[in-house]
Every structure is written in structure tokens, then in C-alpha cells.
Amino acid sequence: MAVQRLVAAAVAVALMSLVLNNVAAFTPSWVLQALEDGRKRSVGLWRMCERGRDEASAGRHGQGAQPQCDTLSFGSEFTGYQESRSTVKLQFDMMRACNLMATVALTAGQLIFLLGLLELPFIARDSQWWEEAIAALFQLASFVLVIGLVTFYRIGPYTHLSYSCYVNIAACLLATLSAAMLIWNILHRRDDCLAPRVIVISRSLATPFRPRLDNDYVESPC
């Protein structure tokens, strides 16, 4: 039961990682770019919002100005001041691909966990590969998120990372934590099972025989 609670806790942590990963993906605040004419632009993985000159002047006159947002996709090249187009394209395309792969891996891990709870004949919680498959998928999600985030080590002098990037860093850390919990549990169980089978004989067995309802020996869980 304690083992199942640990697996459930790891899956819950991975679910939080999945939520944060999607929040970071669909918010247009991955980086804040400064343009040549002084305007500001927030760029995300799938959306980009920009405040135009007329909107900026309207904001100075006390009117509420809504930024103009556009949809992005693979191959988009929205660069800031003194930024390389090829670098920005590589960064966002790599992060989009890694974000999608992490979403698929985390979702697949959740599904395998749920199928194991249903006790299907081909997916049993007592099988060795069930927990290992979940751990491998969570570790894959953590790995690809690290690869995507590393590409943002180089940004322009007038570009700054925004909150969506930090939300994705939190998602990566949670995915790593969930995978580490499962791997620790798998290795701990293997260490227990590699030990020789132990039977502890109670001293009460040496006493004169009398009817007892409880067992006088304890076996190892393996």
C-alpha cells in the first residue's frame, strides 16, 4: 500500500508538471522583446502580442489599449532588436517540439497509471514494467524540456525572459521530481528483493504449545 501511495504521489506531481507545461505553452509571454522603434512585444510558443504606436498613444490619453495578438507556428521568425533570425527560429522551434513531446510523454504516463488502476489483464499494477514505463515517460518529459530550455541561454541584449519560461522551468523540475520518486522506489524494491529470503522465528515457539490465532513468523515482502 505504501508503494502504491508513492506511485500515486509521483503521478500527481507529474500531473502538475503537465498543467504547468501547457500553461507555459499557450501564454504569449515567453520572452519580452524591444523593437527598434521602442515598442514592446511579448512572444510565446504559439502566440505573439504587440502594442502598436496608435495603441500606445491611446494608452497615454487614458484609454484602455488592448495588444494585438497573432498566432504563431513552426518556422515563425519574430526577432527583437539586435537578435539573429536564425537563432530565434531555432530557439522557438526547438522549444515547441520539446513542449509537444513532453506533453505526450506526461499524458501517456498518466494513462498507463490509470489503466493499471483498472486492473486490466495486460496492464497489472504488480507487473514489473508498469512502474518502470511510467518512470521512463516522466524522465523523457524532463529530458526534452531541459533540451528545449537550454536553447534559450543566448538571447538578445534587449530581450528578456518572461514568466512563461519560468513556469516551464517549474514544469521541468516537477517532471524530474516525479521520475526520481519512481526510480528511487523501483531501485528500493529491487534491493529488498535481492536480499536473501528471511524468516524470523518468534521466541514464543519455544514455549509449551498453546492455541494461537496470530502467526509466529514474519516473511520478507519478496
C-alpha positions as CSV (number, residue, x, y, z in Angstrom):
1,M,0.0,0.0,0.0
2,A,2.9,2.4,0.8
3,V,4.4,1.6,-2.6
4,Q,1.1,2.5,-4.4
5,R,0.9,5.7,-2.4
6,L,4.3,6.7,-3.6
7,V,3.5,5.9,-7.2
8,A,0.2,7.9,-6.9
9,A,2.1,10.9,-5.4
10,A,4.6,10.8,-8.3
11,V,1.8,10.7,-10.8
12,A,0.2,13.7,-9.0
13,V,3.4,15.6,-9.3
14,A,3.7,14.8,-13.0
15,L,0.1,16.0,-13.4
16,M,1.1,19.4,-12.0
17,S,4.0,19.4,-14.4
18,L,1.6,18.7,-17.3
19,V,-0.6,21.5,-16.3
20,L,2.2,24.0,-16.0
21,N,3.7,22.8,-19.3
22,N,0.5,23.6,-21.1
23,V,0.0,26.9,-19.3
24,A,3.5,28.0,-20.4
25,A,2.9,26.8,-24.0
26,F,-0.3,28.8,-24.6
27,T,0.6,32.1,-22.9
28,P,2.2,34.7,-25.1
29,S,4.9,35.7,-22.6
30,W,7.9,33.5,-23.2
31,V,10.2,36.4,-23.9
32,L,9.8,40.2,-23.9
33,Q,11.4,41.9,-26.9
34,A,12.2,45.5,-27.5
35,L,11.9,46.6,-31.1
36,E,13.9,49.3,-33.0
37,D,11.1,51.9,-32.7
38,G,10.8,51.5,-29.0
39,R,7.7,49.2,-29.0
40,K,7.5,46.2,-26.7
41,R,6.4,42.7,-27.9
42,S,5.8,39.5,-25.9
43,V,6.4,36.3,-27.8
44,G,5.3,32.9,-26.7
45,L,5.4,29.5,-28.4
46,W,2.1,29.7,-30.2
47,R,1.0,33.4,-29.7
48,M,2.6,36.8,-30.0
49,C,1.2,40.1,-28.7
50,E,2.4,43.5,-29.7
51,R,1.4,47.0,-28.7
52,G,1.3,49.3,-31.7
53,R,2.1,53.0,-31.9
54,D,-1.6,54.1,-32.1
55,E,-2.4,51.9,-29.1
56,A,0.4,53.3,-27.1
57,S,-0.8,56.8,-27.8
58,A,-4.3,55.8,-26.8
59,G,-2.9,54.4,-23.6
60,R,-1.2,57.7,-22.8
61,H,-4.6,59.5,-23.2
62,G,-6.1,57.3,-20.6
63,Q,-7.9,54.9,-22.9
64,G,-7.6,51.1,-22.4
65,A,-5.4,49.7,-25.1
66,Q,-5.6,46.0,-26.0
67,P,-2.4,44.5,-27.5
68,Q,-2.7,42.9,-30.9
69,C,-2.1,39.2,-30.8
70,D,-1.2,36.8,-33.6
71,T,-0.9,33.0,-33.9
72,L,2.5,31.5,-34.3
73,S,3.6,28.2,-35.7
74,F,6.8,26.3,-36.6
75,G,9.1,28.5,-38.7
76,S,8.0,31.8,-37.3
77,E,10.7,34.4,-37.1
78,F,9.8,37.3,-34.8
79,T,13.1,38.7,-33.6
80,G,13.8,41.6,-31.3
81,Y,16.3,44.4,-31.6
82,Q,19.8,43.1,-32.4
83,E,18.7,39.5,-32.5
84,S,19.6,36.9,-35.0
85,R,16.7,35.5,-37.0
86,S,18.2,32.0,-37.3
87,T,18.9,31.8,-33.6
88,V,15.3,32.9,-32.6
89,K,13.8,30.5,-35.1
90,L,15.9,27.6,-33.7
91,Q,15.1,28.5,-30.1
92,F,11.3,28.6,-30.6
93,D,11.1,25.7,-33.0
94,M,13.1,23.5,-30.6
95,M,11.0,24.6,-27.6
96,R,7.8,23.9,-29.5
97,A,8.9,20.4,-30.4
98,C,10.2,19.7,-26.9
99,N,7.0,21.1,-25.4
100,L,4.8,18.8,-27.5
101,M,7.0,15.8,-26.8
102,A,6.8,16.4,-23.0
103,T,3.1,16.8,-23.2
104,V,2.7,13.5,-25.0
105,A,5.1,11.7,-22.6
106,L,3.4,13.1,-19.4
107,T,-0.1,12.3,-20.8
108,A,1.0,8.7,-21.7
109,G,2.4,8.2,-18.2
110,Q,-0.9,9.3,-16.7
111,L,-2.9,7.0,-19.0
112,I,-0.7,4.0,-18.1
113,F,-1.2,4.7,-14.4
114,L,-5.0,4.9,-14.9
115,L,-5.0,1.7,-16.9
116,G,-3.1,0.0,-14.1
117,L,-5.7,1.0,-11.6
118,L,-8.4,-0.6,-13.7
119,E,-6.5,-3.9,-13.3
120,L,-6.7,-4.9,-16.9
121,P,-5.3,-8.3,-17.8
122,F,-2.5,-6.8,-19.9
123,I,-1.6,-4.0,-17.5
124,A,-1.3,-5.1,-13.9
125,R,0.0,-3.0,-11.0
126,D,2.0,-5.9,-9.8
127,S,3.9,-6.3,-13.1
128,Q,7.4,-5.0,-13.2
129,W,7.1,-3.0,-16.4
130,W,4.1,-0.9,-15.2
131,E,6.0,1.4,-12.8
132,E,9.1,1.4,-15.0
133,A,7.2,2.5,-18.0
134,I,5.7,5.4,-16.1
135,A,9.1,6.4,-14.8
136,A,10.6,6.3,-18.2
137,L,8.0,8.5,-19.7
138,F,8.3,11.1,-17.0
139,Q,12.1,11.0,-17.3
140,L,11.7,11.5,-21.1
141,A,9.5,14.6,-20.5
142,S,12.1,16.0,-18.1
143,F,14.9,15.4,-20.6
144,V,13.2,17.0,-23.6
145,L,12.2,20.1,-21.5
146,V,15.8,20.5,-20.4
147,I,16.9,20.4,-24.1
148,G,14.4,23.0,-25.1
149,L,15.2,25.3,-22.2
150,V,18.9,25.2,-22.8
151,T,18.5,26.7,-26.2
152,F,17.4,30.0,-24.6
153,Y,20.8,30.6,-23.0
154,R,21.5,33.0,-25.7
155,I,19.1,35.9,-26.2
156,G,19.5,39.4,-27.5
157,P,20.7,42.3,-25.3
158,Y,17.2,43.9,-25.4
159,T,15.3,40.7,-24.9
160,H,14.3,39.3,-21.5
161,L,12.8,36.0,-20.4
162,S,9.3,36.3,-19.2
163,Y,7.1,34.4,-16.7
164,S,6.1,31.6,-19.2
165,C,9.7,30.5,-19.4
166,Y,9.9,30.3,-15.6
167,V,6.6,28.4,-15.5
168,N,8.1,25.8,-17.9
169,I,11.2,25.6,-15.8
170,A,9.0,24.7,-12.8
171,A,7.2,22.1,-15.0
172,C,10.6,20.6,-15.9
173,L,11.6,20.4,-12.2
174,L,8.3,18.7,-11.3
175,A,8.7,16.1,-14.1
176,T,12.2,15.4,-12.8
177,L,11.0,15.0,-9.3
178,S,8.2,12.6,-10.3
179,A,10.6,10.5,-12.3
180,A,13.1,10.5,-9.4
181,M,10.5,9.3,-7.0
182,L,9.6,6.4,-9.2
183,I,13.2,5.4,-9.9
184,W,14.0,5.5,-6.2
185,N,11.0,3.3,-5.5
186,I,12.0,0.8,-8.2
187,L,15.6,0.6,-7.0
188,H,14.5,0.3,-3.4
189,R,12.2,-2.6,-4.2
190,R,14.9,-4.3,-6.2
191,D,17.3,-4.0,-3.3
192,D,14.8,-5.6,-1.0
193,C,14.2,-8.5,-3.4
194,L,17.8,-9.2,-4.0
195,A,18.3,-9.9,-0.3
196,P,18.0,-13.5,0.9
197,R,14.6,-14.6,2.0
198,V,14.4,-14.2,5.7
199,I,12.1,-15.9,8.2
200,V,12.2,-14.6,11.7
201,I,11.2,-17.2,14.3
202,S,9.5,-15.9,17.3
203,R,10.7,-16.9,20.7
204,S,7.2,-17.9,21.7
205,L,7.7,-21.0,19.5
206,A,10.0,-22.4,22.2
207,T,7.3,-22.1,24.9
208,P,4.9,-25.0,25.6
209,F,2.2,-25.4,22.8
210,R,-1.0,-23.5,23.2
211,P,-3.6,-22.4,20.6
212,R,-2.7,-19.1,18.9
213,L,-4.5,-17.1,16.3
214,D,-1.7,-14.9,15.1
215,N,1.4,-16.0,13.2
216,D,4.7,-16.5,14.9
217,Y,6.9,-15.7,11.9
218,V,7.4,-12.8,9.6
219,E,8.5,-13.2,6.0
220,S,10.2,-10.7,3.8
221,P,8.0,-8.9,1.2
222,C,9.9,-10.6,-1.6
